[in-house]
């Protein structure tokens, strides 16, 4: 998802992580991922380089095997409530 070489989506600061013991390899997460960051073999495998941490897979996983975890390499997540409070205070 880039236009003129510039990414059109910013990472949330999180990435999807899959619990191999819980994953049923149903591929629901692979089908829904808008970034094609998940591939299923015996279990789902998340490519942290392409995952943007949108959380769509977490909501779609019927076995609740997917979670979002903080990825320090993807920057600090924006806290919209904190930004609103800072704006209101100024």
N, C-alpha and C positions, 0 to 999 in steps of 0.2 A: 504494500500500500504506500506507494511513493509517487510524487509528482515532481518532475524535473530534478530527481535525485534527492528530494527532501521528504522525510517521513511525514505522512499525513496523520499519524496517530502517535500519541505519546504514551509511554508505558505508565501503568498505574503504580509502579514501584513494587508490585507483587508478581509472583508467577504461580502457576498451578503446580501442585505436587500431588502425586498419586500414591496411594497406599497399596502396594502389591498384594498384600494379604487379603484385602477387601475387594479389589478390582475383579469384576466378572468378565472382563474382555468383551463387553457387549458392543463397544464402538460408538455408543451414543455421544461421547465426548468428542471423538474424532469427527463425527458427522457434523457437529454443531460449531466446532472451533472456526471462527472467522479468519484466523491467522495460519491455519494449517500447521499448528504447532504440536499436534498430538497424533501419534500413530499407534495402532493397536496390533500387537502380535499375540503373545500369551497373556499380556497385560498392556495397559496403556503406558506409553512412554511420552513424556513431555520434553520438547526441545526448548530449553530455557532461553535460548538466543532469540527465538521468534515469538515466544509467548509474551503477550502484553498484559497479562493479569486481569483480563476483563471479567472473569468469573462465570462466564456463560457455561463452561463445562461443569463447574461446581454445582450449578443449579440443575443441570441436565442429568447428572450421574444418578441412576436409580439406586445404586448401592452405597452412596455417600462416600465413595473412595477418594474423591478429589477435594482438595482444600487449596486455599491461597496462602502462600507464605511470602514473607518479605524477602526481596532480593536487593541487597545493598548495592549491587552493580547497576541497578536501573534507576537510581535517583531517589529522592525523598518524595513520598506520596503527598499530594496536596490534601489538606484538610479544609474543605470548603467552609465548614462552620467556623473554624479558627480565622480564616480569611475574612469572613463576614463580620466577625466580632472586631477584628482589627480595623476594618473599614468603618464600622459604626463608631468606634472610639476616636477616630481621627477627624 
